[in-house]
């Protein structure tokens, strides 16, 4: 299945590889990608790193553990690599939320876990689930998080979305 790994910060996790199969014989990454877009997965990873106290501390420790003699470019590459690995872990975990009902279940669980963190967390959750298209979008939950009366048209939002998706694809 994978080797156990104890990070210097005390975080215990299991290393996995893409050949690890779920009981149904389907690759966990593929299951997640059939339900969740890559922009959704990366946004969720960043949301967790900015909202969940345990992961905020972990990310801060990762940054502080970088050697002081690294150049700005090396630091950026290392942190992008760490974010990529964290995002892959998030993606693998999302396999348990397959399909429309799974996406809605995830939305409800995230609201329960982070909805009490204030209006900005609620807005970020609404933005996260707005990245889901079609029947997997939790429209009712988004409206609960950000009522229609608070939604305003953003100028050039299409341009911003296109640029953001291009950045995600580059990684």
Secondary structure, DSSP 8 states (H G I E B T S, - for coil): ---EEE-TTS-EEE---TT-B-TTS-BHHHHHHHHS-HHHHHHHHHHHHHH-HHHHHHHHHHHHTS-TT--HHHHHHHHHHHHHHHHHHHHHHGGGG-HHHHHHHHHHHHHHHHGGG-HHHHHHHHHHHHTS-GGG--HHHHHHHS-GGG----TTHHHHHHHHHHHHHH-
